[in-house]
Amino acid sequence: MITNLTEIIENEVKAIRNIPVTDAYDKAIELIIEHVHTRKGTLICSGMGKAGQVASNMATTFSSTGTPAFFLHPSEAQHGDLGILRENDLMLLISNSGKTREIIELVTLARNLIPDIKFIAITGNGESNLAKSADVCLLTGNPTEVCPFGLTPTTSTTVMTVIGDLLVVETMKNIDFTVTDYTKRHHGGYLGAISRKQAGK
C-alpha cells in the first residue's frame, strides 16, 4: 500500500512540474492589477463542481492577500446572481475540459451584461471554447487523473490550485503587499496572531 501511495504522490508532483509556465501569467497578473487595483473592480472567480471549489478557495485567498475577490456560482448566476458584476470587474473562470456548459454560458451572459468584461481562463484544453474566448488562458498541462478510473477530479484540481497560488503570490509581490496589510485583513486565529507578531503589533 505504501508503494501505491508513493506513486500517487509522485504522479501529482509530476503534474505540478509539467504546468506550462508562459508569459500568459504576466498578462493575467497585469489584468488583475489593472482591473482590481487600478480601476477598483473585483476579481470574480467561477467554476462548476470540483473546479468551483478551487475557484472559491482562490477568491478567499486573493481577498485575504489584498485583492478583493468573490466566488460566483455559474448556475446561480443564471438566477440573478450575475447582478454582482460591475464595470471594471475581471472574471477568472476554471474548467478542466473548457467545455463545461454552465461556464461557457456564463461567458455569454457576462458579456451581455458588460460587453467589454475581460476573462482569465484556467483549463486543460487549449482548443476549447473557453480557452478561445478568454483574454488570457492558463493551461494546466491536462494531467491524467490519479483516480483509478481516470475520471474523478484529483490531479487536475491539484494543478488548478497551484496555478491559483502562482497568481496570488505574484500579485502580492506586484502590489507590495506587506505583513501589516495582511494583519488588517486577518485578525483572528493562529495566523492573525502570528501576523501581528511579525508586524510588531
PyMOL commands that place a pseudoatom at each C-alpha (Angstrom):
pseudoatom trace, name=CA, resn=MET, resi=1, chain=A, elem=C, hetatm=0, pos=[0.000, 0.000, 0.000]
pseudoatom trace, name=CA, resn=ILE, resi=2, chain=A, elem=C, hetatm=0, pos=[2.814, 2.428, 0.856]
pseudoatom trace, name=CA, resn=THR, resi=3, chain=A, elem=C, hetatm=0, pos=[4.291, 1.921, -2.619]
pseudoatom trace, name=CA, resn=ASN, resi=4, chain=A, elem=C, hetatm=0, pos=[0.958, 2.738, -4.215]
pseudoatom trace, name=CA, resn=LEU, resi=5, chain=A, elem=C, hetatm=0, pos=[0.589, 5.864, -2.114]
pseudoatom trace, name=CA, resn=THR, resi=6, chain=A, elem=C, hetatm=0, pos=[4.089, 6.980, -3.080]
pseudoatom trace, name=CA, resn=GLU, resi=7, chain=A, elem=C, hetatm=0, pos=[3.226, 6.503, -6.769]
pseudoatom trace, name=CA, resn=ILE, resi=8, chain=A, elem=C, hetatm=0, pos=[0.132, 8.665, -6.389]
pseudoatom trace, name=CA, resn=ILE, resi=9, chain=A, elem=C, hetatm=0, pos=[2.177, 11.409, -4.752]
pseudoatom trace, name=CA, resn=GLU, resi=10, chain=A, elem=C, hetatm=0, pos=[4.812, 11.197, -7.483]
pseudoatom trace, name=CA, resn=ASN, resi=11, chain=A, elem=C, hetatm=0, pos=[2.154, 11.469, -10.179]
pseudoatom trace, name=CA, resn=GLU, resi=12, chain=A, elem=C, hetatm=0, pos=[0.743, 14.588, -8.531]
pseudoatom trace, name=CA, resn=VAL, resi=13, chain=A, elem=C, hetatm=0, pos=[4.216, 16.109, -8.206]
pseudoatom trace, name=CA, resn=LYS, resi=14, chain=A, elem=C, hetatm=0, pos=[4.978, 15.326, -11.853]
pseudoatom trace, name=CA, resn=ALA, resi=15, chain=A, elem=C, hetatm=0, pos=[1.769, 17.045, -12.928]
pseudoatom trace, name=CA, resn=ILE, resi=16, chain=A, elem=C, hetatm=0, pos=[2.716, 20.176, -10.995]
pseudoatom trace, name=CA, resn=ARG, resi=17, chain=A, elem=C, hetatm=0, pos=[6.160, 20.215, -12.578]
pseudoatom trace, name=CA, resn=ASN, resi=18, chain=A, elem=C, hetatm=0, pos=[4.560, 19.935, -16.021]
pseudoatom trace, name=CA, resn=ILE, resi=19, chain=A, elem=C, hetatm=0, pos=[2.411, 23.044, -15.639]
pseudoatom trace, name=CA, resn=PRO, resi=20, chain=A, elem=C, hetatm=0, pos=[3.197, 25.172, -18.716]
pseudoatom trace, name=CA, resn=VAL, resi=21, chain=A, elem=C, hetatm=0, pos=[4.804, 28.382, -17.455]
pseudoatom trace, name=CA, resn=THR, resi=22, chain=A, elem=C, hetatm=0, pos=[4.457, 31.067, -20.128]
pseudoatom trace, name=CA, resn=ASP, resi=23, chain=A, elem=C, hetatm=0, pos=[4.134, 34.828, -20.423]
pseudoatom trace, name=CA, resn=ALA, resi=24, chain=A, elem=C, hetatm=0, pos=[0.387, 34.297, -20.057]
pseudoatom trace, name=CA, resn=TYR, resi=25, chain=A, elem=C, hetatm=0, pos=[0.981, 34.566, -16.304]
pseudoatom trace, name=CA, resn=ASP, resi=26, chain=A, elem=C, hetatm=0, pos=[2.439, 38.049, -16.733]
pseudoatom trace, name=CA, resn=LYS, resi=27, chain=A, elem=C, hetatm=0, pos=[-0.617, 39.044, -18.777]
pseudoatom trace, name=CA, resn=ALA, resi=28, chain=A, elem=C, hetatm=0, pos=[-3.005, 37.566, -16.204]
pseudoatom trace, name=CA, resn=ILE, resi=29, chain=A, elem=C, hetatm=0, pos=[-1.352, 39.427, -13.338]
pseudoatom trace, name=CA, resn=GLU, resi=30, chain=A, elem=C, hetatm=0, pos=[-1.365, 42.652, -15.356]
pseudoatom trace, name=CA, resn=LEU, resi=31, chain=A, elem=C, hetatm=0, pos=[-5.112, 42.253, -15.847]
pseudoatom trace, name=CA, resn=ILE, resi=32, chain=A, elem=C, hetatm=0, pos=[-5.668, 41.615, -12.135]
pseudoatom trace, name=CA, resn=ILE, resi=33, chain=A, elem=C, hetatm=0, pos=[-3.669, 44.678, -11.141]
pseudoatom trace, name=CA, resn=GLU, resi=34, chain=A, elem=C, hetatm=0, pos=[-5.279, 46.883, -13.787]
pseudoatom trace, name=CA, resn=HIS, resi=35, chain=A, elem=C, hetatm=0, pos=[-8.894, 45.913, -13.066]
pseudoatom trace, name=CA, resn=VAL, resi=36, chain=A, elem=C, hetatm=0, pos=[-8.794, 45.384, -9.300]
pseudoatom trace, name=CA, resn=HIS, resi=37, chain=A, elem=C, hetatm=0, pos=[-6.058, 47.688, -8.045]
pseudoatom trace, name=CA, resn=THR, resi=38, chain=A, elem=C, hetatm=0, pos=[-6.159, 50.486, -10.618]
pseudoatom trace, name=CA, resn=ARG, resi=39, chain=A, elem=C, hetatm=0, pos=[-9.794, 50.538, -11.763]
pseudoatom trace, name=CA, resn=LYS, resi=40, chain=A, elem=C, hetatm=0, pos=[-11.083, 49.362, -8.352]
pseudoatom trace, name=CA, resn=GLY, resi=41, chain=A, elem=C, hetatm=0, pos=[-13.082, 46.459, -9.748]
pseudoatom trace, name=CA, resn=THR, resi=42, chain=A, elem=C, hetatm=0, pos=[-13.378, 42.981, -8.240]
pseudoatom trace, name=CA, resn=LEU, resi=43, chain=A, elem=C, hetatm=0, pos=[-11.948, 39.640, -9.301]
pseudoatom trace, name=CA, resn=ILE, resi=44, chain=A, elem=C, hetatm=0, pos=[-14.911, 37.305, -9.873]
pseudoatom trace, name=CA, resn=CYS, resi=45, chain=A, elem=C, hetatm=0, pos=[-13.920, 33.629, -9.715]
pseudoatom trace, name=CA, resn=SER, resi=46, chain=A, elem=C, hetatm=0, pos=[-16.155, 30.850, -11.014]
pseudoatom trace, name=CA, resn=GLY, resi=47, chain=A, elem=C, hetatm=0, pos=[-16.167, 27.156, -11.766]
pseudoatom trace, name=CA, resn=MET, resi=48, chain=A, elem=C, hetatm=0, pos=[-18.562, 24.214, -11.619]
pseudoatom trace, name=CA, resn=GLY, resi=49, chain=A, elem=C, hetatm=0, pos=[-18.284, 21.209, -9.313]
pseudoatom trace, name=CA, resn=LYS, resi=50, chain=A, elem=C, hetatm=0, pos=[-14.782, 20.486, -8.016]
pseudoatom trace, name=CA, resn=ALA, resi=51, chain=A, elem=C, hetatm=0, pos=[-13.354, 23.276, -10.167]
pseudoatom trace, name=CA, resn=GLY, resi=52, chain=A, elem=C, hetatm=0, pos=[-15.832, 25.580, -8.480]
pseudoatom trace, name=CA, resn=GLN, resi=53, chain=A, elem=C, hetatm=0, pos=[-14.463, 24.615, -5.072]
pseudoatom trace, name=CA, resn=VAL, resi=54, chain=A, elem=C, hetatm=0, pos=[-10.996, 25.525, -6.302]
pseudoatom trace, name=CA, resn=ALA, resi=55, chain=A, elem=C, hetatm=0, pos=[-12.342, 28.843, -7.625]
pseudoatom trace, name=CA, resn=SER, resi=56, chain=A, elem=C, hetatm=0, pos=[-13.979, 29.564, -4.262]
pseudoatom trace, name=CA, resn=ASN, resi=57, chain=A, elem=C, hetatm=0, pos=[-10.690, 28.919, -2.479]
pseudoatom trace, name=CA, resn=MET, resi=58, chain=A, elem=C, hetatm=0, pos=[-8.877, 31.216, -4.908]
pseudoatom trace, name=CA, resn=ALA, resi=59, chain=A, elem=C, hetatm=0, pos=[-11.363, 34.005, -4.208]
pseudoatom trace, name=CA, resn=THR, resi=60, chain=A, elem=C, hetatm=0, pos=[-10.891, 33.798, -0.442]
pseudoatom trace, name=CA, resn=THR, resi=61, chain=A, elem=C, hetatm=0, pos=[-7.105, 33.600, -0.774]
pseudoatom trace, name=CA, resn=PHE, resi=62, chain=A, elem=C, hetatm=0, pos=[-6.984, 36.624, -3.084]
pseudoatom trace, name=CA, resn=SER, resi=63, chain=A, elem=C, hetatm=0, pos=[-9.225, 38.564, -0.700]
pseudoatom trace, name=CA, resn=SER, resi=64, chain=A, elem=C, hetatm=0, pos=[-7.059, 37.826, 2.331]
pseudoatom trace, name=CA, resn=THR, resi=65, chain=A, elem=C, hetatm=0, pos=[-3.954, 38.974, 0.472]
pseudoatom trace, name=CA, resn=GLY, resi=66, chain=A, elem=C, hetatm=0, pos=[-5.148, 42.376, -0.708]
pseudoatom trace, name=CA, resn=THR, resi=67, chain=A, elem=C, hetatm=0, pos=[-7.018, 41.613, -3.935]
pseudoatom trace, name=CA, resn=PRO, resi=68, chain=A, elem=C, hetatm=0, pos=[-10.813, 41.834, -3.424]
pseudoatom trace, name=CA, resn=ALA, resi=69, chain=A, elem=C, hetatm=0, pos=[-12.473, 38.777, -4.956]
pseudoatom trace, name=CA, resn=PHE, resi=70, chain=A, elem=C, hetatm=0, pos=[-15.786, 36.930, -4.905]
pseudoatom trace, name=CA, resn=PHE, resi=71, chain=A, elem=C, hetatm=0, pos=[-16.899, 33.449, -5.927]
pseudoatom trace, name=CA, resn=LEU, resi=72, chain=A, elem=C, hetatm=0, pos=[-19.844, 33.400, -8.334]
pseudoatom trace, name=CA, resn=HIS, resi=73, chain=A, elem=C, hetatm=0, pos=[-21.608, 30.062, -8.768]
pseudoatom trace, name=CA, resn=PRO, resi=74, chain=A, elem=C, hetatm=0, pos=[-22.229, 29.648, -12.508]
pseudoatom trace, name=CA, resn=SER, resi=75, chain=A, elem=C, hetatm=0, pos=[-25.703, 28.145, -12.033]
pseudoatom trace, name=CA, resn=GLU, resi=76, chain=A, elem=C, hetatm=0, pos=[-26.803, 30.749, -9.501]
pseudoatom trace, name=CA, resn=ALA, resi=77, chain=A, elem=C, hetatm=0, pos=[-25.539, 33.395, -11.920]
pseudoatom trace, name=CA, resn=GLN, resi=78, chain=A, elem=C, hetatm=0, pos=[-28.389, 32.398, -14.233]
pseudoatom trace, name=CA, resn=HIS, resi=79, chain=A, elem=C, hetatm=0, pos=[-30.890, 33.059, -11.463]
pseudoatom trace, name=CA, resn=GLY, resi=80, chain=A, elem=C, hetatm=0, pos=[-29.951, 36.620, -10.618]
pseudoatom trace, name=CA, resn=ASP, resi=81, chain=A, elem=C, hetatm=0, pos=[-26.512, 36.417, -9.021]
pseudoatom trace, name=CA, resn=LEU, resi=82, chain=A, elem=C, hetatm=0, pos=[-24.995, 37.687, -12.271]
pseudoatom trace, name=CA, resn=GLY, resi=83, chain=A, elem=C, hetatm=0, pos=[-26.030, 41.081, -10.935]
pseudoatom trace, name=CA, resn=ILE, resi=84, chain=A, elem=C, hetatm=0, pos=[-22.889, 41.079, -8.789]
pseudoatom trace, name=CA, resn=LEU, resi=85, chain=A, elem=C, hetatm=0, pos=[-20.891, 42.055, -11.898]
pseudoatom trace, name=CA, resn=ARG, resi=86, chain=A, elem=C, hetatm=0, pos=[-19.899, 45.691, -12.294]
pseudoatom trace, name=CA, resn=GLU, resi=87, chain=A, elem=C, hetatm=0, pos=[-17.892, 47.759, -14.730]
pseudoatom trace, name=CA, resn=ASN, resi=88, chain=A, elem=C, hetatm=0, pos=[-14.135, 47.153, -14.337]
pseudoatom trace, name=CA, resn=ASP, resi=89, chain=A, elem=C, hetatm=0, pos=[-14.599, 43.680, -12.799]
pseudoatom trace, name=CA, resn=LEU, resi=90, chain=A, elem=C, hetatm=0, pos=[-12.438, 40.841, -14.069]
pseudoatom trace, name=CA, resn=MET, resi=91, chain=A, elem=C, hetatm=0, pos=[-13.531, 37.201, -14.332]
pseudoatom trace, name=CA, resn=LEU, resi=92, chain=A, elem=C, hetatm=0, pos=[-11.391, 34.148, -13.622]
pseudoatom trace, name=CA, resn=LEU, resi=93, chain=A, elem=C, hetatm=0, pos=[-13.096, 31.005, -14.937]
pseudoatom trace, name=CA, resn=ILE, resi=94, chain=A, elem=C, hetatm=0, pos=[-11.976, 27.421, -14.311]
pseudoatom trace, name=CA, resn=SER, resi=95, chain=A, elem=C, hetatm=0, pos=[-12.922, 24.341, -16.317]
pseudoatom trace, name=CA, resn=ASN, resi=96, chain=A, elem=C, hetatm=0, pos=[-10.688, 21.331, -16.869]
pseudoatom trace, name=CA, resn=SER, resi=97, chain=A, elem=C, hetatm=0, pos=[-12.366, 20.423, -20.161]
pseudoatom trace, name=CA, resn=GLY, resi=98, chain=A, elem=C, hetatm=0, pos=[-13.006, 24.002, -21.206]
pseudoatom trace, name=CA, resn=LYS, resi=99, chain=A, elem=C, hetatm=0, pos=[-16.435, 22.776, -22.270]
pseudoatom trace, name=CA, resn=THR, resi=100, chain=A, elem=C, hetatm=0, pos=[-18.442, 22.997, -19.035]
pseudoatom trace, name=CA, resn=ARG, resi=101, chain=A, elem=C, hetatm=0, pos=[-21.858, 24.187, -20.166]
pseudoatom trace, name=CA, resn=GLU, resi=102, chain=A, elem=C, hetatm=0, pos=[-22.533, 26.487, -17.239]
pseudoatom trace, name=CA, resn=ILE, resi=103, chain=A, elem=C, hetatm=0, pos=[-19.155, 28.192, -17.623]
pseudoatom trace, name=CA, resn=ILE, resi=104, chain=A, elem=C, hetatm=0, pos=[-19.493, 28.682, -21.379]
pseudoatom trace, name=CA, resn=GLU, resi=105, chain=A, elem=C, hetatm=0, pos=[-22.972, 30.127, -20.819]
pseudoatom trace, name=CA, resn=LEU, resi=106, chain=A, elem=C, hetatm=0, pos=[-21.560, 32.394, -18.097]
pseudoatom trace, name=CA, resn=VAL, resi=107, chain=A, elem=C, hetatm=0, pos=[-19.162, 33.937, -20.612]
pseudoatom trace, name=CA, resn=THR, resi=108, chain=A, elem=C, hetatm=0, pos=[-22.065, 34.834, -22.897]
pseudoatom trace, name=CA, resn=LEU, resi=109, chain=A, elem=C, hetatm=0, pos=[-24.256, 36.109, -20.061]
pseudoatom trace, name=CA, resn=ALA, resi=110, chain=A, elem=C, hetatm=0, pos=[-21.457, 38.235, -18.601]
pseudoatom trace, name=CA, resn=ARG, resi=111, chain=A, elem=C, hetatm=0, pos=[-20.724, 39.810, -21.977]
pseudoatom trace, name=CA, resn=ASN, resi=112, chain=A, elem=C, hetatm=0, pos=[-24.411, 40.537, -22.495]
pseudoatom trace, name=CA, resn=LEU, resi=113, chain=A, elem=C, hetatm=0, pos=[-24.331, 42.492, -19.211]
pseudoatom trace, name=CA, resn=ILE, resi=114, chain=A, elem=C, hetatm=0, pos=[-20.875, 44.075, -19.564]
pseudoatom trace, name=CA, resn=PRO, resi=115, chain=A, elem=C, hetatm=0, pos=[-19.732, 43.808, -23.208]
pseudoatom trace, name=CA, resn=ASP, resi=116, chain=A, elem=C, hetatm=0, pos=[-16.071, 44.654, -22.588]
pseudoatom trace, name=CA, resn=ILE, resi=117, chain=A, elem=C, hetatm=0, pos=[-15.548, 42.459, -19.498]
pseudoatom trace, name=CA, resn=LYS, resi=118, chain=A, elem=C, hetatm=0, pos=[-12.246, 40.563, -19.516]
pseudoatom trace, name=CA, resn=PHE, resi=119, chain=A, elem=C, hetatm=0, pos=[-11.687, 36.878, -18.784]
pseudoatom trace, name=CA, resn=ILE, resi=120, chain=A, elem=C, hetatm=0, pos=[-8.811, 34.783, -17.474]
pseudoatom trace, name=CA, resn=ALA, resi=121, chain=A, elem=C, hetatm=0, pos=[-9.332, 31.055, -18.081]
pseudoatom trace, name=CA, resn=ILE, resi=122, chain=A, elem=C, hetatm=0, pos=[-7.695, 28.088, -16.384]
pseudoatom trace, name=CA, resn=THR, resi=123, chain=A, elem=C, hetatm=0, pos=[-8.217, 24.922, -18.406]
pseudoatom trace, name=CA, resn=GLY, resi=124, chain=A, elem=C, hetatm=0, pos=[-6.602, 21.719, -19.590]
pseudoatom trace, name=CA, resn=ASN, resi=125, chain=A, elem=C, hetatm=0, pos=[-7.882, 22.206, -23.136]
pseudoatom trace, name=CA, resn=GLY, resi=126, chain=A, elem=C, hetatm=0, pos=[-6.273, 24.980, -25.117]
pseudoatom trace, name=CA, resn=GLU, resi=127, chain=A, elem=C, hetatm=0, pos=[-8.541, 24.328, -28.104]
pseudoatom trace, name=CA, resn=SER, resi=128, chain=A, elem=C, hetatm=0, pos=[-11.761, 24.614, -26.123]
pseudoatom trace, name=CA, resn=ASN, resi=129, chain=A, elem=C, hetatm=0, pos=[-14.406, 27.307, -26.440]
pseudoatom trace, name=CA, resn=LEU, resi=130, chain=A, elem=C, hetatm=0, pos=[-13.421, 28.657, -23.038]
pseudoatom trace, name=CA, resn=ALA, resi=131, chain=A, elem=C, hetatm=0, pos=[-9.758, 28.959, -23.976]
pseudoatom trace, name=CA, resn=LYS, resi=132, chain=A, elem=C, hetatm=0, pos=[-10.555, 30.675, -27.265]
pseudoatom trace, name=CA, resn=SER, resi=133, chain=A, elem=C, hetatm=0, pos=[-12.984, 33.138, -25.695]
pseudoatom trace, name=CA, resn=ALA, resi=134, chain=A, elem=C, hetatm=0, pos=[-10.649, 34.178, -22.870]
pseudoatom trace, name=CA, resn=ASP, resi=135, chain=A, elem=C, hetatm=0, pos=[-8.380, 37.201, -22.958]
pseudoatom trace, name=CA, resn=VAL, resi=136, chain=A, elem=C, hetatm=0, pos=[-5.713, 35.148, -21.168]
pseudoatom trace, name=CA, resn=CYS, resi=137, chain=A, elem=C, hetatm=0, pos=[-5.584, 31.351, -20.976]
pseudoatom trace, name=CA, resn=LEU, resi=138, chain=A, elem=C, hetatm=0, pos=[-3.517, 29.496, -18.379]
pseudoatom trace, name=CA, resn=LEU, resi=139, chain=A, elem=C, hetatm=0, pos=[-3.102, 25.839, -19.282]
pseudoatom trace, name=CA, resn=THR, resi=140, chain=A, elem=C, hetatm=0, pos=[-2.885, 23.095, -16.677]
pseudoatom trace, name=CA, resn=GLY, resi=141, chain=A, elem=C, hetatm=0, pos=[-0.947, 20.674, -18.841]
pseudoatom trace, name=CA, resn=ASN, resi=142, chain=A, elem=C, hetatm=0, pos=[-4.038, 18.423, -18.923]
pseudoatom trace, name=CA, resn=PRO, resi=143, chain=A, elem=C, hetatm=0, pos=[-2.678, 15.856, -16.439]
pseudoatom trace, name=CA, resn=THR, resi=144, chain=A, elem=C, hetatm=0, pos=[-4.099, 12.353, -16.129]
pseudoatom trace, name=CA, resn=GLU, resi=145, chain=A, elem=C, hetatm=0, pos=[-6.207, 11.972, -13.001]
pseudoatom trace, name=CA, resn=VAL, resi=146, chain=A, elem=C, hetatm=0, pos=[-4.807, 9.634, -10.347]
pseudoatom trace, name=CA, resn=CYS, resi=147, chain=A, elem=C, hetatm=0, pos=[-8.345, 8.318, -9.845]
pseudoatom trace, name=CA, resn=PRO, resi=148, chain=A, elem=C, hetatm=0, pos=[-8.343, 4.584, -10.842]
pseudoatom trace, name=CA, resn=PHE, resi=149, chain=A, elem=C, hetatm=0, pos=[-10.983, 5.364, -13.484]
pseudoatom trace, name=CA, resn=GLY, resi=150, chain=A, elem=C, hetatm=0, pos=[-9.259, 8.491, -14.730]
pseudoatom trace, name=CA, resn=LEU, resi=151, chain=A, elem=C, hetatm=0, pos=[-12.485, 10.393, -14.053]
pseudoatom trace, name=CA, resn=THR, resi=152, chain=A, elem=C, hetatm=0, pos=[-12.628, 11.931, -10.567]
pseudoatom trace, name=CA, resn=PRO, resi=153, chain=A, elem=C, hetatm=0, pos=[-11.077, 15.418, -10.467]
pseudoatom trace, name=CA, resn=THR, resi=154, chain=A, elem=C, hetatm=0, pos=[-7.923, 14.770, -8.443]
pseudoatom trace, name=CA, resn=THR, resi=155, chain=A, elem=C, hetatm=0, pos=[-4.691, 15.675, -10.199]
pseudoatom trace, name=CA, resn=SER, resi=156, chain=A, elem=C, hetatm=0, pos=[-6.445, 18.338, -12.273]
pseudoatom trace, name=CA, resn=THR, resi=157, chain=A, elem=C, hetatm=0, pos=[-7.702, 20.144, -9.167]
pseudoatom trace, name=CA, resn=THR, resi=158, chain=A, elem=C, hetatm=0, pos=[-4.269, 19.885, -7.561]
pseudoatom trace, name=CA, resn=VAL, resi=159, chain=A, elem=C, hetatm=0, pos=[-2.760, 21.636, -10.567]
pseudoatom trace, name=CA, resn=MET, resi=160, chain=A, elem=C, hetatm=0, pos=[-5.534, 24.256, -10.654]
pseudoatom trace, name=CA, resn=THR, resi=161, chain=A, elem=C, hetatm=0, pos=[-4.848, 25.049, -7.010]
pseudoatom trace, name=CA, resn=VAL, resi=162, chain=A, elem=C, hetatm=0, pos=[-1.149, 25.523, -7.694]
pseudoatom trace, name=CA, resn=ILE, resi=163, chain=A, elem=C, hetatm=0, pos=[-1.929, 27.852, -10.598]
pseudoatom trace, name=CA, resn=GLY, resi=164, chain=A, elem=C, hetatm=0, pos=[-4.102, 29.877, -8.242]
pseudoatom trace, name=CA, resn=ASP, resi=165, chain=A, elem=C, hetatm=0, pos=[-1.220, 30.056, -5.773]
pseudoatom trace, name=CA, resn=LEU, resi=166, chain=A, elem=C, hetatm=0, pos=[1.076, 31.341, -8.520]
pseudoatom trace, name=CA, resn=LEU, resi=167, chain=A, elem=C, hetatm=0, pos=[-1.363, 34.130, -9.347]
pseudoatom trace, name=CA, resn=VAL, resi=168, chain=A, elem=C, hetatm=0, pos=[-1.914, 35.071, -5.712]
pseudoatom trace, name=CA, resn=VAL, resi=169, chain=A, elem=C, hetatm=0, pos=[1.756, 35.186, -4.743]
pseudoatom trace, name=CA, resn=GLU, resi=170, chain=A, elem=C, hetatm=0, pos=[2.887, 37.107, -7.814]
pseudoatom trace, name=CA, resn=THR, resi=171, chain=A, elem=C, hetatm=0, pos=[0.045, 39.595, -7.383]
pseudoatom trace, name=CA, resn=MET, resi=172, chain=A, elem=C, hetatm=0, pos=[1.065, 40.109, -3.736]
pseudoatom trace, name=CA, resn=LYS, resi=173, chain=A, elem=C, hetatm=0, pos=[4.596, 40.900, -4.880]
pseudoatom trace, name=CA, resn=ASN, resi=174, chain=A, elem=C, hetatm=0, pos=[3.428, 43.314, -7.563]
pseudoatom trace, name=CA, resn=ILE, resi=175, chain=A, elem=C, hetatm=0, pos=[1.205, 45.317, -5.205]
pseudoatom trace, name=CA, resn=ASP, resi=176, chain=A, elem=C, hetatm=0, pos=[3.867, 45.355, -2.457]
pseudoatom trace, name=CA, resn=PHE, resi=177, chain=A, elem=C, hetatm=0, pos=[1.501, 43.640, -0.027]
pseudoatom trace, name=CA, resn=THR, resi=178, chain=A, elem=C, hetatm=0, pos=[3.009, 43.661, 3.474]
pseudoatom trace, name=CA, resn=VAL, resi=179, chain=A, elem=C, hetatm=0, pos=[2.522, 41.628, 6.636]
pseudoatom trace, name=CA, resn=THR, resi=180, chain=A, elem=C, hetatm=0, pos=[0.895, 44.733, 8.147]
pseudoatom trace, name=CA, resn=ASP, resi=181, chain=A, elem=C, hetatm=0, pos=[-1.613, 44.706, 5.290]
pseudoatom trace, name=CA, resn=TYR, resi=182, chain=A, elem=C, hetatm=0, pos=[-2.206, 41.022, 5.975]
pseudoatom trace, name=CA, resn=THR, resi=183, chain=A, elem=C, hetatm=0, pos=[-2.826, 41.688, 9.658]
pseudoatom trace, name=CA, resn=LYS, resi=184, chain=A, elem=C, hetatm=0, pos=[-5.540, 44.230, 8.839]
pseudoatom trace, name=CA, resn=ARG, resi=185, chain=A, elem=C, hetatm=0, pos=[-7.421, 41.554, 6.905]
pseudoatom trace, name=CA, resn=HIS, resi=186, chain=A, elem=C, hetatm=0, pos=[-6.709, 38.521, 9.074]
pseudoatom trace, name=CA, resn=HIS, resi=187, chain=A, elem=C, hetatm=0, pos=[-7.179, 39.435, 12.708]
pseudoatom trace, name=CA, resn=GLY, resi=188, chain=A, elem=C, hetatm=0, pos=[-8.443, 36.168, 14.181]
pseudoatom trace, name=CA, resn=GLY, resi=189, chain=A, elem=C, hetatm=0, pos=[-6.920, 32.775, 14.858]
pseudoatom trace, name=CA, resn=TYR, resi=190, chain=A, elem=C, hetatm=0, pos=[-3.379, 31.492, 14.808]
pseudoatom trace, name=CA, resn=LEU, resi=191, chain=A, elem=C, hetatm=0, pos=[-2.431, 33.225, 11.548]
pseudoatom trace, name=CA, resn=GLY, resi=192, chain=A, elem=C, hetatm=0, pos=[-3.763, 36.517, 12.858]
pseudoatom trace, name=CA, resn=ALA, resi=193, chain=A, elem=C, hetatm=0, pos=[-1.624, 36.203, 15.990]
pseudoatom trace, name=CA, resn=ILE, resi=194, chain=A, elem=C, hetatm=0, pos=[1.491, 35.272, 14.008]
pseudoatom trace, name=CA, resn=SER, resi=195, chain=A, elem=C, hetatm=0, pos=[0.997, 38.095, 11.505]
pseudoatom trace, name=CA, resn=ARG, resi=196, chain=A, elem=C, hetatm=0, pos=[0.557, 40.655, 14.305]
pseudoatom trace, name=CA, resn=LYS, resi=197, chain=A, elem=C, hetatm=0, pos=[3.756, 39.427, 15.899]
pseudoatom trace, name=CA, resn=GLN, resi=198, chain=A, elem=C, hetatm=0, pos=[5.623, 39.752, 12.601]
pseudoatom trace, name=CA, resn=ALA, resi=199, chain=A, elem=C, hetatm=0, pos=[4.172, 43.219, 12.099]
pseudoatom trace, name=CA, resn=GLY, resi=200, chain=A, elem=C, hetatm=0, pos=[5.198, 44.228, 15.613]
pseudoatom trace, name=CA, resn=LYS, resi=201, chain=A, elem=C, hetatm=0, pos=[1.599, 44.811, 16.708]
for i in range(1, 201): cmd.bond("trace and resi %d" % i, "trace and resi %d" % (i + 1))
show_as sticks, trace
zoom trace
